[in-house]
């Protein structure tokens, strides 16, 4: 192998890569326990949204990141619907230090998945006979920074409870 090609191959090995490989719907659930009664009442919904995520190493620099979004809507203290989406993606994240890798998984990957999860959730709700559900914008970078700050605070000031 010529010297120039060898140096170029080494430079490629040192590159950082962040690339989504596949975006897919992993799991979905919709329940409407109080229909059709709620279709005949005044629509004054109360929305609750919960989010979780997980990361699994698939192979070396290949990761599956899953964003779970659960929306619960109630009207007059009765559940109108509960919709849950597990939006997943396979991402190549290569050449990053552990702290940067974690940030990419918690911010970049979730920012990539969130619009897909929101669209799937809205589609489910609409197909269930309810008005369109539009999720508010999420700031995963700010949420990640808050999580880091909370961890630092807990390490600096451990709880005296045992």
SULNOR-V250627 format. One record per backbone hydrogen bond with DSSP energy under -1.0 kcal/mol. CO is the residue of the C=O (numbers start at 0). NH is the residue of the N-H. If there is no record, write none. Layout:
CO_NH + CO_NH
//
This chain:
1_5 + 2_6 + 3_7 + 4_8 + 5_9 + 6_10 + 7_11 + 8_12 + 9_13 + 16_93 + 18_91 + 21_89 + 23_87 + 26_85 + 28_83 + 30_81 + 31_34 + 33_37 + 35_38 + 36_39 + 37_40 + 41_43 + 45_73 + 47_71 + 49_69 + 51_67 + 53_65 + 55_63 + 58_61 + 60_92 + 61_57 + 61_58 + 62_90 + 63_55 + 64_88 + 65_53 + 66_86 + 67_51 + 68_84 + 69_49 + 70_82 + 71_47 + 72_79 + 72_80 + 73_45 + 74_77 + 77_74 + 80_72 + 81_30 + 82_70 + 83_28 + 84_68 + 85_25 + 85_26 + 86_66 + 87_23 + 88_64 + 89_20 + 89_21 + 90_62 + 91_18 + 93_16 + 96_100 + 97_101 + 98_102 + 99_103 + 100_104 + 101_105 + 102_106 + 103_108 + 106_110 + 107_111 + 108_112 + 109_113 + 112_116 + 113_117 + 114_118 + 115_119 + 116_120 + 117_121 + 118_122 + 119_123 + 120_124 + 121_125 + 122_126 + 123_127 + 124_129 + 125_128 + 138_142 + 139_143 + 140_144 + 141_145 + 142_146 + 143_147 + 144_148 + 145_149 + 146_150 + 147_151 + 148_152 + 149_153 + 150_154 + 151_155 + 152_156
//
